[in-house]
Amino acid sequence: MARYETLQEFDFSTPAEPATAGRGLRIGIVVSRFNPDICRGLSDACVAALREAGVADSDITIASVPGALEIPLTLLTLAQSQRYDALIALGAVIRGETYHFEVVSNDACRALMEVQLDTGVPIANGILTTEDDDQALARMTTKGIDCARAAIEMATLLNALEEQR
């Protein structure tokens, strides 16, 4: 990765590293079992994108949890192990007729950010929050791929920044 001394030298139109920089990275994925078809689609797309970017199967760990609110604690445990360059959260929270949607969506996302900031391990947030199943099904593949790419990019960036210290 190039060393950027000033903001003017950085090209904001492209990532700091290509998405194919996954070789040698260790990635942990925590996926919810709630809304299983959607979460399976998220996970399948994410893992395929990681493999395409060069992440070895042996460097991918997948943990499944009951629902979105269990994702942050599992991510925290993975982050604290210091075995992962980046983590990915995958789940689907679909609006229902009660306030539960807002509670789960807000608390899960807030907790992801806390884990990321407390541990310094980047987390790609792939917890879909949609109005209905159709929206989630339409977004699951793209979101899974986006999370894989974001995890690789952030791990590569943070590793490079650490080397510059």
C-alpha positions, 0 to 999 in steps of 0.5 A, spaced: 500 500 500 502 506 498 504 511 504 499 517 503 503 523 507 497 528 505 490 528 504 491 531 497 495 525 495 489 520 496 485 518 491 478 517 494 475 514 487 478 507 489 479 503 495 486 503 498 487 496 496 484 492 490 478 487 493 483 481 491 487 483 497 484 477 501 490 472 501 493 471 508 487 474 511 483 471 517 476 473 517 471 471 522 463 471 520 457 471 525 451 469 521 444 469 525 439 463 524 433 467 524 430 468 517 434 462 515 433 463 507 436 470 507 441 469 512 444 463 508 444 467 502 448 472 505 453 467 508 453 464 501 455 470 497 459 473 502 464 466 503 464 466 495 466 473 495 472 472 500 474 466 496 474 469 490 478 475 493 483 469 495 481 468 502 483 461 504 477 456 506 482 455 512 482 462 514 474 463 514 471 461 521 463 461 521 459 461 527 452 461 527 447 464 532 440 464 534 438 471 532 441 478 531 442 480 538 447 474 539 451 477 534 455 482 537 457 478 543 460 472 538 463 478 535 466 480 541 469 473 543 472 472 536 475 479 536 478 478 543 481 472 540 486 476 536 486 471 531 482 475 526 484 481 521 476 482 520 469 480 522 463 480 518 456 480 521 450 477 517 443 477 519 436 479 517 431 483 521 424 484 518 419 489 520 413 486 523 407 489 527 411 491 533 416 496 536 421 489 536 424 491 529 427 498 532 429 495 538 433 489 535 436 493 529 438 499 533 441 495 539 445 490 534 448 495 530 450 499 536 453 493 539 457 492 533 460 499 533 462 498 540 465 491 539 469 494 533 471 501 536 473 497 543 477 492 540 480 495 533 478 489 529 474 492 523 467 489 522 463 489 516 455 490 518 451 485 514 445 485 518 439 487 513 434 491 516 428 491 511 420 492 511 419 485 508 422 479 506 422 481 498 426 487 500 431 482 504 431 477 498 433 482 493 439 485 497 442 479 500 447 477 495 449 484 494 450 485 501 454 479 502 459 480 497 459 488 499 461 485 506 466 481 504 469 486 500 469 491 506 472 486 511 478 485 506 479 493 504 478 495 512 483 489 514 488 491 509 488 498 510 488 497 518 494 492 517 498 498 512 496 503 517 499 499 523 506 498 519 506 505 518 506 507 526 
